[in-house]
Amino acid sequence: MIDTQNETSSQRIAQAIAARLEKAIEGGGKASLVVCGGSSPLGVFDALSKIQINWEAVHITLADDRLVEAGNMHSNIKLVSEHLLIGHAAAAKFSALQDLDAGAEMPFDVVLLGMGPDGHIASLFPDMLDNADAFSLRAPPQILTTDAKGNPLLPRITMNLAMLTNCQALLLLVKGAEKKALIDEVRGEATAAPQRYPVGMLLAQSKKAVQLCILD
């Protein structure tokens, strides 16, 4: 299920996320934000870190990570520490995915995902499409570990699709001509079964609308 496709900017995405976090804090005294790694969200992270909200009430975690040391150049913990947990956002609480008490946080207030050129989301890859624990919405929300996958080829930890969609707002960043072309292809096959790409599984599910954020 897809919300209206938006040609947008990192600044507008950051403002929309901050507004949702503020609303959650006003309603319940706290907010949760799940973020992706990679290069696509870096502009969003930079803009978000400069927005002044009650960051002390915000809990940030990762949709996925590579199973490496936190200081490793391929670690999403390192990426978030250097690009999001700075400025005003340095006051936020952060939990590595390995340390997350997921049951206490769900439903998440905002989940921000990217996608790879092969259509993977989080660390859910095309060769996992037959894995019901990974992709079935009837599976319990859970954190999975994988063997070495992706580029760089490393073992991974990831939320499954049931967990990623257990949220109030779900945003998907799409940046670059190659990824935009893949999204157009996937949207053209929205009713096809079986889906050929993990991002297709995300867009085809009816549990939570996905806000496509097509970056300029």
C-alpha positions as CSV (number, residue, x, y, z in Angstrom):
1,M,0.0,0.0,0.0
2,I,1.6,3.3,-1.2
3,D,0.9,6.8,-0.1
4,T,1.2,9.6,-2.7
5,Q,4.6,9.7,-4.3
6,N,6.5,12.8,-3.4
7,E,9.3,14.5,-5.2
8,T,10.9,16.0,-2.1
9,S,14.0,17.1,-0.3
10,S,16.0,15.9,2.7
11,Q,15.0,19.1,4.6
12,R,11.3,18.5,4.0
13,I,11.6,14.8,5.0
14,A,13.4,15.8,8.2
15,Q,10.7,18.4,9.1
16,A,8.0,15.8,8.6
17,I,9.8,13.3,10.8
18,A,10.4,15.9,13.5
19,A,6.7,16.9,13.4
20,R,5.7,13.3,13.9
21,L,8.1,12.8,16.8
22,E,6.9,16.0,18.5
23,K,3.3,14.8,18.1
24,A,4.2,11.5,19.7
25,I,6.0,13.2,22.6
26,E,3.0,15.5,23.2
27,G,0.7,12.6,23.2
28,G,2.7,10.1,25.3
29,G,5.8,11.8,26.6
30,K,8.2,9.9,24.4
31,A,8.8,9.0,20.7
32,S,10.7,6.3,18.8
33,L,12.6,6.5,15.5
34,V,13.9,3.6,13.5
35,V,16.5,4.6,10.8
36,C,18.3,2.9,8.0
37,G,22.0,3.0,7.1
38,G,23.6,3.8,3.7
39,S,24.2,7.0,1.9
40,S,20.5,7.9,1.1
41,P,19.5,9.2,4.6
42,L,22.6,11.3,5.3
43,G,21.0,14.5,4.1
44,V,18.0,13.7,6.2
45,F,20.1,13.0,9.2
46,D,22.0,16.2,8.9
47,A,18.8,18.3,8.6
48,L,17.1,16.4,11.4
49,S,20.0,16.9,13.8
50,K,19.6,20.7,13.4
51,I,15.9,20.7,14.3
52,Q,15.2,21.6,17.9
53,I,12.7,19.3,19.5
54,N,12.7,17.5,22.9
55,W,15.3,15.0,21.7
56,E,15.8,13.7,25.3
57,A,12.4,12.0,24.9
58,V,13.3,10.4,21.6
59,H,14.7,6.8,21.3
60,I,16.5,6.0,18.1
61,T,17.5,2.6,16.8
62,L,18.4,0.9,13.6
63,A,16.3,-1.1,11.1
64,D,19.4,-3.2,10.4
65,D,23.2,-3.4,10.7
66,R,26.2,-5.4,9.7
67,L,27.6,-7.6,12.5
68,V,30.9,-5.8,12.9
69,E,32.4,-3.7,15.7
70,A,30.7,-0.4,16.4
71,G,33.8,1.5,15.3
72,N,34.1,-0.4,12.0
73,M,33.6,1.7,8.9
74,H,30.8,-0.5,7.8
75,S,28.8,-0.2,11.0
76,N,25.5,1.6,11.0
77,I,26.1,2.5,14.6
78,K,29.1,4.5,13.5
79,L,27.2,6.1,10.7
80,V,24.3,7.2,13.0
81,S,26.7,8.4,15.7
82,E,28.6,10.6,13.2
83,H,25.7,11.9,11.1
84,L,22.5,11.9,13.3
85,L,23.4,11.8,17.0
86,I,25.0,15.3,16.7
87,G,23.7,18.8,17.2
88,H,20.4,18.9,18.9
89,A,19.8,15.2,18.2
90,A,22.9,14.3,20.4
91,A,20.5,14.4,23.3
92,A,18.4,11.4,22.0
93,K,18.7,7.9,23.5
94,F,20.2,5.4,21.1
95,S,20.1,1.6,21.2
96,A,21.9,-0.7,18.9
97,L,19.6,-3.2,17.3
98,Q,21.3,-6.0,19.3
99,D,20.3,-4.3,22.5
100,L,16.8,-3.2,21.6
101,D,13.9,-4.2,23.9
102,A,11.6,-4.3,20.9
103,G,8.5,-5.2,22.8
104,A,8.7,-2.0,24.9
105,E,9.0,0.2,21.8
106,M,6.4,-1.1,19.3
107,P,4.6,0.3,17.6
108,F,7.4,2.6,16.5
109,D,6.4,6.2,15.8
110,V,8.5,6.6,12.6
111,V,10.4,4.0,10.5
112,L,12.7,5.5,7.9
113,L,13.9,2.9,5.3
114,G,16.1,3.1,2.2
115,M,16.6,0.5,-0.5
116,G,19.4,-1.1,-2.4
117,P,19.8,-1.3,-6.1
118,D,18.9,-5.0,-5.9
119,G,15.6,-4.0,-4.1
120,H,16.6,-5.0,-0.6
121,I,15.2,-3.2,2.4
122,A,16.9,-3.2,5.8
123,S,18.9,-6.4,5.5
124,L,16.1,-8.4,3.9
125,F,17.6,-9.5,0.6
126,P,16.1,-11.1,-2.6
127,D,17.5,-14.5,-1.7
128,M,15.4,-14.4,1.5
129,L,12.0,-14.0,-0.2
130,D,11.0,-17.5,0.6
131,N,11.8,-17.0,4.3
132,A,8.4,-16.6,6.1
133,D,10.1,-15.4,9.3
134,A,11.6,-12.5,7.2
135,F,8.7,-11.5,5.0
136,S,5.4,-12.9,6.3
137,L,3.2,-10.4,8.1
138,R,1.8,-13.4,10.0
139,A,5.2,-13.9,11.5
140,P,5.8,-12.3,14.9
141,P,7.8,-9.1,14.8
142,Q,11.3,-10.1,15.4
143,I,15.0,-9.4,14.9
144,L,16.8,-11.8,12.6
145,T,20.5,-12.5,11.9
146,T,21.8,-13.6,8.6
147,D,24.8,-15.1,7.0
148,A,27.1,-12.8,4.9
149,K,25.0,-10.8,2.4
150,G,25.1,-7.6,0.4
151,N,28.0,-5.2,-0.4
152,P,30.1,-5.4,1.6
153,L,29.6,-9.1,2.1
154,L,29.0,-9.3,5.8
155,P,26.7,-11.1,8.2
156,R,23.7,-8.9,9.2
157,I,21.1,-8.2,11.8
158,T,17.7,-6.9,10.8
159,M,14.1,-6.3,11.7
160,N,11.7,-8.5,9.8
161,L,8.9,-7.1,7.7
162,A,6.4,-7.6,10.4
163,M,8.5,-5.5,12.7
164,L,9.3,-2.8,10.2
165,T,5.6,-2.3,9.5
166,N,4.7,-2.2,13.2
167,C,4.7,1.6,13.3
168,Q,2.7,4.8,13.0
169,A,4.5,6.1,10.0
170,L,6.7,4.3,7.4
171,L,8.9,6.3,5.0
172,L,10.9,4.9,2.1
173,L,13.7,6.9,0.7
174,V,14.4,6.5,-3.0
175,K,17.5,8.3,-4.4
176,G,19.2,8.0,-7.8
177,A,18.0,7.1,-11.2
178,E,18.7,3.4,-10.9
179,K,16.5,3.1,-7.7
180,K,13.8,5.3,-9.2
181,A,13.6,3.0,-12.2
182,L,13.4,0.0,-9.9
183,I,10.5,1.6,-8.0
184,D,8.7,2.3,-11.2
185,E,9.1,-1.3,-12.2
186,V,7.9,-2.6,-8.8
187,R,4.9,-0.3,-8.8
188,G,4.0,-1.6,-12.2
189,E,4.0,-5.1,-10.7
190,A,2.2,-4.2,-7.5
191,T,-0.5,-6.9,-7.9
192,A,1.9,-9.5,-9.2
193,A,2.7,-12.6,-7.2
194,P,5.1,-13.7,-6.2
195,Q,7.0,-10.5,-5.7
196,R,10.5,-10.4,-7.2
197,Y,12.1,-7.8,-4.8
198,P,12.0,-7.2,-1.1
199,V,10.9,-3.7,-1.7
200,G,8.0,-5.1,-3.7
201,M,6.9,-7.1,-0.6
202,L,7.0,-3.8,1.3
203,L,4.9,-1.9,-1.2
204,A,2.5,-4.7,-1.8
205,Q,1.6,-5.3,1.9
206,S,-1.6,-3.8,3.2
207,K,-0.7,-3.5,6.9
208,K,0.9,-0.1,6.8
209,A,0.9,2.6,4.0
210,V,4.4,3.4,2.7
211,Q,5.2,7.1,2.1
212,L,7.5,7.1,-0.9
213,C,10.1,9.9,-0.6
214,I,11.7,10.4,-4.0
215,L,14.7,12.5,-3.3
216,D,15.7,15.3,-5.6
